[in-house]
Amino acid sequence: MSQEIDLKEAERKVFQSGFQDGLLEIMLGCIVLMFAIGPFLSPYLGDFWSAAVFLPFWAAIFGLLWVIRRQVVRPRLGVVEFGAWRRERLLRFNVLMFVAGVVAFLLGLLAAASFGLLPGWVHTAIFSLIILLGFCAAAYFLDFAGLYLYGILIALAPLVGEGLYRYLGSPHHGYPITFGLTAGFLILAGLVKLARLLHTYPPPNDRAPLETAANG
């Protein structure tokens, strides 16, 4: 029993090490960037297309990060095959995220239908709550505590933006400011983590001569 616990703990640490490349933070930052730029596009494209126009951008970023992980990160860290317990946990996480996405979509439709019936801050609070709950669930199932912090930061962005709009008259409900700063923080944090990884783990070809010399 103790050995099984030790194996799970070792697997958990290895799994957590997969988040040290900063690519998750960069991807999240690029997604959050939509809420900072989108309000400027809404008057010209409408609410739907001002969001849909980012899909090719996200696809390009995702493809670039996939190439970086495959061609740059994996040669340095290697690839690990996880056990049944971890795969089951990830499956439950994917199911939960799918259900959460459906619920968020339905709540969005409900909010749109009752937009004029409820105060604006209520819609903002619901939006922030959905973000926070989603990130907390992801942090729990992925064993990545950093997602709690990212969830709080992103969930606070619309609330703080609403405050800037109400009390300081910031345009677009303050979203360009709050989401822009949040996106900048996430992207910068990801780039710093990626740079640190590249510095700490040189390419295998650069390590081979050193290991040979040490063995000799």
Stockholm file with secondary structure:
# STOCKHOLM 1.0

chainA/1-216         MSQEIDLKEAERKVFQSGFQDGLLEIMLGCIVLMFAIGPFLSPYLGDFWSAAVFLPFWAAIFGLLWVIRRQVVRPRLGVVEFGAWRRERLLRFNVLMFVAGVVAFLLGLLAAASFGLLPGWVHTAIFSLIILLGFCAAAYFLDFAGLYLYGILIALAPLVGEGLYRYLGSPHHGYPITFGLTAGFLILAGLVKLARLLHTYPPPNDRAPLETAANG
#=GR chainA/1-216 SS CHHHHHHHHHHHHHHHHTTTTSHHHHHHHHHHHHHHHHHHHHHHHHHHHHHHTTHHHHHHHHHHHHHHIIIIIHHHHCCCCCCHHHHHHHHHHHHHHHHHHHHHHHHHHHHHHTTTTSCHHHHHHHHHHHHHHHHHHHHHHHTCTHHHHHHHHHHHHHHHHHHHHHHHCCGGGGHHHHHHHHHHHHHHHHHHHHHHHHHHSCCHHHHHHHHHHHHC
#=GC SS_cons         CHHHHHHHHHHHHHHHHTTTTSHHHHHHHHHHHHHHHHHHHHHHHHHHHHHHTTHHHHHHHHHHHHHHIIIIIHHHHCCCCCCHHHHHHHHHHHHHHHHHHHHHHHHHHHHHHTTTTSCHHHHHHHHHHHHHHHHHHHHHHHTCTHHHHHHHHHHHHHHHHHHHHHHHCCGGGGHHHHHHHHHHHHHHHHHHHHHHHHHHSCCHHHHHHHHHHHHC
//
